[in-house]
Amino acid sequence: MMIPTIDIATRVYNHKWKIDPIVRSLIDTDFYKLLMCQSVFRNRPDVDVTFRLINRSQSIRLADLIDEGELREQLDHVRSLSLTRGESTWMRGNTFYGKRQMFRPDFMEFLENLRLPAYHLERVDGQYELTFEGRWPEVMLWEIPALAIIMELRSRAVLKDLGRFELQILYARAMTRVWEKIEALRALGPDLRIADFGTRRRHSFLWQDWCVQAMIEGLGHRFTGTSNCLIAMRRDIEAIGTNAHELPMVYAALADTDEELRQAPYRVLADWHEEHDGNLRIILPDTYGTRGFLDGAPDWLAGWTGIRVDSGDPVAITEYAIEWWKSRGEDPAQKLVIFSDGLDVDQMAALFRRFNGRVKVSFGWGTLLTNDFRGLVPGDGLAPFSLVCKAASANGEPTVKLSDNPAKATGPADLIAHYRRVFGVGEQVGMEVVV
């Protein structure tokens, strides 16, 4: 049974947070987090980690915009959530990527008994310092709800003084913008494949759900699904996702020698190889530089289904991957390339036209699908910004991410320099991080 469409503007005008909590479910999260959580639960369950909120857009003073009491209420609400019987049944019995019982009984028992651990919140210089500490399989599930809460509280703060008609017009304009983008994507033809990756920096849950419904109607089979598990369950569509930078960042932090450090990204994928096959075997190569990763990769990784391009120059990286596959005796035309870095329609169209047929092209469309309200309120107060929640340490050791874009690097400066030497990362071209 389909859930009726909600009048978002009226709901925003009337809502109280207990009617519309920002995070409604433990599966209001990205599918890859659950897949990774199972892998961590089975392979590294006793690692202690710290996750930390990082606002890359320091000009947006979140602690001045968002009331601390409201933030604590929303975070406390998430800690009260547990997996419902229907959600557990969906995870245990649904088919994901063509496979039943993707989530194993021991992991499901862990998840069914889970309550998210405590958080630590402070206000510092107009920003919130929000951290989570504890065992890796538990703490990692804070990342997506923490981001979604901050993003939506910022949206609510900007919208709270708008009248009923202002809200109706605002959402009508935003809906028109999304639909025009969908029409432009539809013009690319029947080979287009695109999924919603917009949970972590969405305008709101209700808005993400509306955008997914628009994609279903507007793109048909070209829309392959959503990363959001709750929406996937409610709308009876595919849950989409594989793995993220978190895994190699933590594995690397646990390395005792430079050689173990060099091998950490491959060790991650060796563990993943034991768990998954088919379209879940997607390489995310940019944590410590794509070129070095591919140059040093074992031959068995060339046989994986494809790669995800999430930083740097997507054209240069894809061309490099094509040559890498050829050098390993693989046919690039049979490989899947998922683009997922700050995409919008013009860039997707250019990438599709360049690579369609040379590889299998797919897109994970994030913030500029589910949070493009640029220019729609005075002062551009709803423009998207770059907020992340990353693993900051593992067993007391700092984590590092280099990326193919040095502007996305995280970690202590001395360790960043050390990692660059170990992984042979040469000169990189910095690119603006918008979302």
C-alpha positions in Angstrom: 0.0 0.0 0.0 1.4 3.4 -1.0 1.7 6.1 1.6 -0.1 9.3 0.5 1.9 12.3 -0.5 2.3 14.9 2.3 1.6 18.6 2.0 5.1 19.5 3.1 4.6 23.3 3.4 1.5 22.8 5.7 3.3 20.2 7.7 6.3 22.5 8.2 4.0 25.4 9.2 2.1 23.3 11.7 4.6 20.7 12.9 5.8 20.1 16.4 8.9 18.0 16.7 7.2 15.1 18.4 5.0 14.7 15.4 7.9 15.0 13.0 11.1 13.9 14.8 14.0 14.4 12.5 15.1 10.8 12.8 12.1 8.5 12.9 13.8 5.1 12.9 17.2 3.4 13.3 16.9 2.5 9.6 16.5 6.1 8.7 20.1 5.8 7.6 22.1 4.9 4.6 22.2 1.3 3.5 26.0 1.2 3.3 26.2 2.0 7.0 24.3 -1.2 7.8 26.4 -3.2 5.4 29.6 -1.8 6.9 28.3 -2.3 10.4 27.8 -6.0 9.8 31.3 -6.2 8.4 32.8 -4.4 11.4 30.6 -6.5 13.8 32.1 -9.7 12.3 35.7 -8.6 11.7 36.6 -5.8 14.2 33.9 -5.7 16.9 36.2 -4.8 19.8 37.8 -1.7 18.3 37.0 1.6 20.2 36.4 4.6 18.0 35.6 8.3 18.3 33.5 10.0 15.7 33.5 13.8 15.5 31.3 16.3 13.7 33.2 18.6 11.3 31.7 21.7 9.7 33.9 22.5 6.7 31.8 25.6 6.1 32.9 27.6 9.1 31.1 30.8 7.9 27.9 29.0 8.9 27.9 29.4 12.7 25.7 26.4 13.6 25.6 27.1 17.4 24.2 30.6 16.7 21.5 29.1 14.4 20.5 26.0 16.2 19.1 25.9 19.8 21.1 23.6 22.0 18.1 22.4 23.8 16.4 21.4 20.6 19.5 19.6 19.4 19.8 17.7 22.6 16.1 16.7 22.4 16.6 15.3 18.9 19.8 13.5 19.8 18.1 12.0 22.9 15.2 10.9 20.8 17.5 8.9 18.6 19.0 7.2 21.7 15.4 6.0 22.5 14.9 4.3 19.2 15.2 0.6 18.6 14.5 -1.6 15.6 10.8 -2.3 15.2 9.4 -5.7 14.3 8.5 -4.6 10.8 12.0 -3.1 10.2 13.6 -6.3 11.5 11.4 -8.4 9.2 12.3 -6.2 6.2 16.0 -6.6 6.9 15.9 -10.3 7.6 13.6 -11.3 4.7 14.0 -8.7 1.9 16.2 -9.3 -1.2 19.1 -6.8 -1.4 21.2 -6.8 -4.6 19.5 -10.1 -5.6 20.5 -11.8 -2.4 18.2 -13.0 0.5 19.4 -12.9 4.1 22.1 -10.3 3.3 22.1 -9.6 7.1 23.1 -12.6 9.1 21.2 -13.8 12.2 24.0 -12.9 14.7 24.2 -9.4 13.4 20.4 -9.0 13.3 20.3 -10.1 17.0 22.9 -7.4 17.8 21.0 -4.7 15.9 17.6 -5.7 17.4 19.0 -5.1 20.9 21.0 -2.0 20.1 20.4 1.5 21.6 22.9 4.1 20.3 25.5 5.1 22.9 25.9 8.5 24.7 27.1 11.6 23.0 29.2 14.6 24.1 28.1 18.1 23.0 29.7 21.5 23.6 29.4 25.0 22.0 32.8 26.4 20.9 33.3 29.6 18.9 29.9 29.5 17.2 30.1 25.8 16.4 29.0 22.6 18.0 31.6 20.1 19.0 29.7 16.8 18.9 31.5 13.5 19.5 30.6 9.9 20.0 32.8 7.3 21.7 32.6 3.5 22.2 32.7 0.2 20.3 32.9 0.7 16.6 29.8 -1.3 15.6 27.7 0.9 17.9 29.3 4.3 17.5 29.4 4.2 13.7 25.6 4.2 13.5 25.5 7.7 14.9 27.1 9.3 11.8 24.0 9.6 9.5 21.4 10.6 12.2 23.8 13.2 13.6 24.2 14.8 10.2 20.5 14.6 9.4 19.6 16.2 12.7 22.0 19.2 12.3 21.0 19.8 8.7 17.3 19.7 9.4 17.5 21.8 12.5 19.3 24.4 10.4 16.5 24.2 7.9 13.9 24.6 10.6 15.7 27.6 12.1 15.6 29.4 8.8 12.0 28.5 8.1 10.4 29.1 11.5 9.5 32.8 10.8 8.0 32.2 7.3 4.3 32.5 6.9 1.9 29.9 5.5 1.9 31.3 1.9 5.7 32.0 2.0 6.2 28.3 2.8 3.8 27.2 0.0 5.7 29.3 -2.6 9.1 28.2 -1.3 8.3 24.5 -1.6 6.5 25.1 -5.0 9.7 26.7 -6.3 11.9 23.9 -4.9 9.6 21.2 -6.3 9.7 22.9 -9.7 13.5 23.0 -9.5 13.7 19.3 -8.8 11.3 18.4 -11.6 13.2 20.5 -14.1 16.4 18.6 -13.1 14.6 15.3 -13.6 13.4 16.4 -17.0 16.9 17.3 -18.0 18.2 13.9 -16.8 15.4 12.0 -18.6 16.6 13.6 -21.9 19.9 11.7 -21.5 18.1 8.6 -22.7 17.2 5.1 -21.4 20.7 4.1 -20.4 20.9 6.5 -17.5 21.2 4.9 -14.0 20.8 7.1 -11.0 20.1 6.6 -7.3 19.3 8.9 -4.4 22.4 9.3 -2.0 21.0 12.4 -0.2 20.3 11.3 3.3 23.2 12.8 5.2 22.8 16.4 4.0 19.1 16.5 3.2 16.8 19.5 3.8 14.5 17.3 5.8 13.2 13.7 5.9 9.8 14.7 4.3 11.7 16.5 1.5 14.0 13.6 0.8 10.9 11.3 0.6 9.2 13.7 -1.8 12.3 13.8 -4.0 12.4 10.0 -4.1 8.8 9.9 -5.2 9.5 12.5 -7.9 12.4 10.4 -9.2 10.3 7.3 -9.3 7.6 9.0 -11.4 9.9 11.1 -13.5 12.7 8.6 -14.3 11.0 5.2 -14.1 13.5 2.3 -14.5 16.4 4.8 -14.8 16.0 5.5 -11.1 17.7 2.5 -9.4 16.8 3.2 -5.7 17.7 5.2 -2.6 20.4 4.9 0.0 17.8 5.6 2.7 16.6 2.3 4.2 13.4 3.6 5.7 12.3 5.3 2.5 13.3 2.2 0.5 11.2 0.0 2.8 8.2 2.4 2.8 8.3 3.0 -1.0 9.1 -0.6 -1.9 12.2 0.3 -3.9 15.8 -0.9 -3.9 18.1 0.1 -1.0 21.4 1.2 -2.6 25.0 1.4 -1.1 28.3 -0.4 -0.6 31.1 0.9 1.6 32.8 4.2 2.6 36.1 5.8 3.6 35.4 4.9 7.3 36.7 1.3 6.9 40.2 2.0 5.5 40.6 5.0 7.8 40.1 2.8 10.9 42.0 -0.1 9.6 44.9 2.2 8.7 44.9 3.8 12.2 45.3 0.3 13.7 48.4 -0.5 11.6 51.6 -1.0 13.6 54.1 -0.5 10.7 54.3 1.4 7.4 53.9 -1.8 5.5 50.7 -2.6 7.4 49.6 0.9 6.7 50.1 0.5 3.0 48.2 -2.7 3.0 45.3 -1.5 5.2 43.0 -0.4 2.3 43.4 -3.8 0.6 42.8 -5.6 3.9 39.5 -3.9 4.1 38.5 -5.1 0.7 39.7 -8.6 1.4 37.4 -8.8 4.4 34.6 -7.3 2.2 35.3 -9.9 -0.6 34.5 -12.6 1.9 31.1 -11.1 2.7 29.8 -9.8 -0.6 29.7 -10.4 -4.4 28.2 -8.9 -7.5 27.4 -5.2 -7.4 28.4 -4.9 -3.8 32.0 -5.4 -4.9 32.6 -1.7 -5.7 36.1 -0.2 -5.0 36.2 3.2 -3.2 39.9 3.9 -4.1 40.4 7.6 -3.1 40.9 7.4 0.7 44.7 7.6 0.3 44.8 8.5 -3.4 43.3 6.7 -6.3 46.3 6.4 -8.5 48.5 4.9 -5.8 45.7 2.6 -4.8 45.2 1.2 -8.3 48.9 1.0 -9.0 49.5 -1.2 -6.0 46.2 -3.2 -6.0 46.3 -7.0 -6.1 45.1 -8.6 -9.3 41.9 -10.0 -7.7 40.6 -6.4 -7.2 40.6 -5.8 -11.0 38.0 -8.5 -11.2 35.6 -6.6 -9.0 32.4 -5.1 -10.5 33.6 -1.4 -10.5 34.6 1.7 -8.6 33.0 4.7 -7.0 34.5 8.1 -7.9 34.0 10.4 -4.9 36.7 13.1 -5.0 39.1 14.9 -7.4 38.7 15.3 -11.1 36.2 12.6 -12.1 37.2 12.6 -15.8 40.9 12.1 -15.0 40.2 9.4 -12.4 37.9 7.5 -14.7 40.3 7.6 -17.6 43.0 6.3 -15.3 40.7 3.5 -14.1 39.9 2.5 -17.7 43.6 2.2 -18.5 44.1 0.2 -15.2 41.4 -2.3 -16.1 42.9 -2.7 -19.6 46.4 -3.3 -18.1 44.9 -6.0 -15.9 43.2 -7.8 -18.8 39.7 -6.6 -17.9 37.1 -5.1 -20.3 36.2 -1.6 -19.1 32.9 -1.7 -20.9 31.8 -4.4 -18.4 32.8 -2.3 -15.4 30.5 -0.1 -13.4 31.6 3.5 -12.5 29.5 5.2 -9.8 30.0 9.0 -9.6 29.0 10.5 -6.3 31.0 13.7 -5.5 28.8 16.9 -5.3 26.9 16.2 -8.5 24.3 18.2 -10.2 22.7 17.9 -13.6 25.2 19.6 -15.9 28.1 17.6 -14.5 26.2 14.3 -14.7 25.2 15.0 -18.3 28.8 15.7 -19.3 30.1 12.6 -17.5 27.4 10.4 -19.0 28.1 11.6 -22.5 31.8 11.1 -22.2 31.8 7.6 -20.6 28.5 5.9 -21.5 29.4 2.8 -23.5 33.0 2.9 -22.5 32.0 1.9 -19.0 28.7 1.3 -17.3 27.8 4.7 -15.9 25.8 5.3 -12.7 25.3 8.2 -10.4 24.7 8.6 -6.7 23.0 12.0 -6.5 23.2 13.5 -3.0 22.9 17.0 -1.6 21.9 18.8 -4.8 18.9 16.5 -5.1 17.7 16.5 -1.5 18.8 20.0 -0.4 18.9 22.4 -3.3 17.2 25.5 -2.0 19.9 27.9 -3.3 18.6 31.4 -3.7 15.1 30.6 -2.5 15.2 32.6 0.8 16.6 36.0 1.6 20.3 35.9 2.4 20.5 32.4 0.9 20.0 30.9 4.3 19.1 27.5 3.0 22.1 27.1 0.7 23.7 23.6 1.2 27.0 23.4 3.1 29.6 20.9 3.8 29.1 19.0 7.1 30.7 15.6 7.8 30.9 13.2 10.8 34.1 11.2 10.6 35.9 8.5 12.6 38.5 10.7 14.4 40.4 7.9 16.2 40.6 4.1 16.6 41.9 2.5 19.8 43.3 6.0 20.7 45.2 6.5 17.4 44.2 9.4 15.2 42.6 8.6 11.8 43.6 10.2 8.5 41.9 10.7 5.2 43.8 12.1 2.2 41.3 12.0 -0.6 42.0 12.9 -4.3 41.1 16.5 -3.3 43.5 17.9 -0.6 40.7 20.2 0.6 38.9 17.1 1.9 41.9 15.8 3.9 41.3 15.2 7.6 43.6 14.3 10.5 46.6 15.8 12.3 49.0 17.7 9.9 52.0 15.6 10.8 50.1 12.3 10.2 48.7 13.6 6.9 52.3 14.3 5.8 53.4 10.8 6.9 50.5 9.1 5.1 51.3 11.1 2.0 54.8 9.7 2.1 53.7 6.1 2.8 51.1 6.1 0.1 53.3 8.0 -2.4 50.8 10.8 -2.9 52.3 13.4 -5.2 51.1 16.9 -6.1 47.3 17.3 -5.9 45.0 20.0 -7.3 42.7 21.4 -4.6 39.1 21.8 -5.6 36.4 23.7 -3.8 34.3 21.5 -1.4 30.7 22.8 -1.9 28.8 19.9 -0.4 
